[in-house]
Amino acid sequence: MNRTRNLQFILILFSFLLIQGCQMSSQDKPGKISEVEQMYDQQRYTDAMNVARFNLNKDPKDLASIATVWKVQVLQEAKSLDYAQQFFEQAKERVKEYGPGLIPFLGRGLLGDHYNTVRLFCLYSLGEFDDSTSTQLIARVFEPDYTLGDKASNVTLEFIRGEAASFLANRHYKPAYEGIAALLKSEDTDTRIKAISALGFIGDQRAIPLLEELAKESLTKKDIAWIAIMADSSIARIKRSQ
């Protein structure tokens, strides 16, 4: 009798462990990427597009395939910043519709894509999600080791960081202060404007002396004297936020 009970117990335990093992194997492992993403990363773009379309015929909400299709479409005009911006405007509502599940796929694009227009598209798309994960991914463009992809385009690192500054400003993300403050030294006026505005919204007091110095310098140059007004406005915003 005891032997029979022990055998029953062993069989039940074995069945339980087998079920648990199946459940674990069916779950995605951390860092694991799908076949369509692997093809894209290997720059097999035609194959990736074909597999993505096949996947979407089976599951129209396959997010890895959706993101892959978008990225392949963007890189068709690989050198055009304007095209990436226009494509995002067309895709914006669908980005919102599919939701935060897209964030991991967009994050990989922002941080590692060969095409900088694709990185820009991913940045804009991440900007549609107001959560800590997307915020931290956007902030990574300010890390010292963040570099652009190897495919030539008119998207510069400064431009990507300037756009990122605007998104982080809306979220009052103070950890990005140093990276954004560094943009004040840019020779590009638009980039400096984005930095001035962003620092005002972030509200870090360390920006006040930098903005005061920039305002003073701008007043000595007639063509950019108006920048002093913007700097003063950001200073006032910072002081009000304290």
Residue pairs with C-beta under 8 A, 6 or more apart in sequence:
33 41
33 64
33 108
34 64
34 65
35 51
36 48
36 51
36 52
36 55
36 64
36 65
36 68
37 48
37 64
37 68
37 105
37 108
39 45
39 47
39 48
39 51
40 48
40 68
40 71
40 72
41 112
43 114
45 72
45 75
48 68
48 72
49 68
49 69
49 72
51 65
52 62
52 64
52 65
52 66
52 68
52 69
52 72
53 65
53 69
55 62
55 64
55 65
56 62
56 65
56 66
56 69
59 65
61 98
63 98
63 101
63 102
63 105
64 105
66 94
66 98
66 102
67 102
67 105
67 106
67 109
68 105
70 87
70 91
70 121
71 109
71 113
71 115
71 118
71 121
71 122
73 87
74 83
74 84
74 87
74 115
74 117
74 118
74 121
75 115
75 117
75 118
75 151
77 83
77 84
77 117
78 115
78 117
78 151
78 152
78 153
79 117
79 152
79 153
79 154
80 117
80 153
80 154
81 117
81 120
81 153
81 154
81 155
81 159
83 117
84 117
84 118
84 120
84 121
84 124
84 155
85 120
85 124
87 121
88 121
88 124
88 125
91 121
91 125
92 124
92 125
92 128
95 102
95 125
95 128
96 128
99 129
100 129
100 131
100 133
100 134
102 125
103 126
103 129
103 131
103 133
103 134
103 137
106 122
106 125
106 126
106 134
106 137
107 122
107 126
107 133
107 134
107 137
109 118
109 119
109 121
109 122
110 119
110 122
110 123
110 126
110 137
110 138
110 140
110 141
111 119
111 137
111 140
111 146
112 149
113 119
113 122
113 149
114 149
114 150
114 151
115 149
115 151
115 153
116 148
116 149
116 151
116 153
116 155
116 160
117 153
117 155
118 149
119 148
119 149
119 155
119 160
120 155
120 159
120 160
120 163
123 138
123 141
123 160
123 163
123 164
123 167
124 163
126 134
126 137
126 138
126 167
127 134
127 138
127 167
130 171
135 167
135 168
135 171
135 173
138 164
138 167
138 168
139 164
139 168
139 173
139 175
139 176
139 179
140 146
141 160
141 161
141 164
141 179
142 161
142 164
142 176
142 178
142 179
142 180
143 179
146 157
147 157
148 155
148 156
148 157
148 160
158 183
158 186
158 188
158 191
159 191
161 179
161 180
161 183
161 191
162 183
162 186
162 188
162 190
162 191
162 194
162 195
163 194
164 176
165 176
165 179
165 180
165 183
165 194
165 195
165 198
166 194
166 197
166 198
168 176
168 180
168 198
168 202
169 180
169 197
169 198
169 199
169 200
169 201
169 202
170 201
172 201
172 202
172 203
173 202
174 202
174 203
174 204
176 202
177 199
177 202
177 204
177 206
177 207
180 195
180 198
180 199
180 202
181 195
181 199
181 206
181 207
181 210
183 191
183 192
183 194
183 195
184 192
184 195
184 196
184 199
184 210
184 211
184 214
186 192
186 195
189 224
189 227
192 214
192 227
193 227
193 230
196 211
196 214
196 227
196 230
196 231
196 234
197 230
197 234
199 207
199 210
199 211
199 234
199 238
200 207
200 233
200 234
200 235
200 237
200 238
201 237
203 237
203 238
203 241
203 242
204 238
205 238
205 242
207 234
207 235
207 238
208 235
208 238
208 239
211 231
211 232
211 234
211 235
211 238
212 231
212 235
214 227
214 228
214 231
215 227
215 228
215 231
215 232
215 235
216 228
218 224
218 225
218 226
218 227
218 228
218 231
219 225
219 228
